[in-house]
Amino acid sequence: MEKWTDLKIEKVWFDTENIFIQTNDGTLKSHPLRWFPSLWNATAEQREKFEIGKWGDDIHWEELNEDLSLEGFFTFNKDEIENQRNEVSRVFNQFPVLNISKFAEKNKINRSLLASYVCNEKKPGIKKKKQIELALHQLGNELLSVKL
């Protein structure tokens, strides 16, 4: 833990696919935005509305209810996280083109609840998983009927 006490976040920025940070010692680190569903599904404007914490060791998005710590950013293990994901989280992360907000609205699912499943903050019950599964199948059938 001592390793992180001297490091401070100096700069945070994004491109269309990644989040980047630079620390006070010049270290640069990035991760794909799709690893962070709430950031991935946010607008560019929402992503830019962050605050670096008072001690320079975290980033907070009030509007998105998202926090990233400096230590976590450097020690984040995507494979470990993937192994702990619930089924809904796995599907939405496998298909990042799915927009959580639009999917929830179309299928009359509470957006913040669906986001909490996708972010792996909550685990859906059997009934809710079935509702989401049926909505995904319906979307698949709608896509199959597309004629160009």
N, C-alpha and C positions, 0 to 999 in steps of 0.2 A: 504493500500500500504506500510505503514511503516514496516509491518511485514516482508516484503521481502528484505528490505534494508541491513540487516545484513547477510543474507544468500548468499552464493556463491557456485557455482557448482565446486566441486573438482574432480569428476570422472564421466565418462560416459562409459558404456559398453553395450554389446548386448549378447543375446543368440539367438537361431534360431527363437524365437517367440516374444521377448520383448526387449525394451530399458530400461536401468536402469540409474539412476543418484544418486550420493551421494553428500550431501552438507557439508560445512565446520563444521556444528554442528553434523555430523554423520547421519543425516536423509537419509534414502534410500527410493526411490520411483521408480515405474516401470509402464509402460503401454504396452499393446500389440502393436507390430509393425504394425499390420494390421489396426490400428487406424490412421496411418500416411502413406497413400499410396505411397508417394515418397520414404520413407524409406523401406517400405515393398517390393517394386519392385526393390530396389537397390541391388547390389551385396554386399557381406560381406565387400569386399575391399572398395567399395564406402561409405558404412556406417562408416567405420573407418576413413575416410578422413574428420574429423570435426575439428572445432576450438571452444574452449570455449572463449566467448567474453572477452574483456579487463576488464570489471567490474565483470566478473564471473556470470553474470545473464542471459546468453543466449548461445545457441549452434548453430553454422552455418556450413552448408554443401555447399560449393561453387559450386561443380560439380552438386549437386542435386537441387540447388536453394531452399534450405529448411532452415528454422529457427525455433527453439523452445526456448521460454523464460522460465526462472525458474518459474516465477509466473504462467504462463499458464500451465506449466507441473503439478503444484500442484493444480490448480483450474479447470483443464480440465474436462468438463462434457460431456461424450460421448453421453448420451441420448439427450442433448440439440443440440449437433452437428448433430446427426442423423436426428433430426426433420427438420434441415435446409438444408439437402443435396438435390441436384438435382437428377433426376432419374438415370442418368448414374453413378453418384457417388454411389448411393444406390446399384445398381446392382454389380459394381466392388467390393464394400466393402462386399456385401453379399457372393460373390464368390472370395475370395482372391487368389484362385488358378489361376485365369486369369492373365496372364502376360500382362501388359499394352503395353510394347514395342513390343512384338511378335504379339499381337492382332492387334495393329495399323499397323505394317508392313504387315501382312497377308491381311489386308483389305484396304490397301492404305489410311489410315487415318494418318494425321500428329500426330506423337507421342507426342510432347509437348502439342499440343492442347487437345488430348485425356487425357493426364495426368492432364491438368488444369481442365477438366470436372470431372475427378475422384477425384481430390483433392478439388473439390468444389470451385475452384478459379474463374471459369467461368461457365456460364449456356449455354448449347447447344441450338441452335434454333431448330425449328420443323424439318427442312430438315436434320440437322446433327443427331438429335435423331433418326430419321427414318433410316438413314444410319447405325448407330450403332446397332439399334434394328435388322435390317435385317442381319447384320453380326453376331450377337449373335444367331439368329435363324438358320443361315446357319451352324454355329459351332455346335449347338445342333443337327441338322440333320446329320452332319458328324459323330458326336459321336454315334448317334443312329444306324448308318450303320456299326459300328465296330463289327466284328465277331471274337471271340477268340476261 
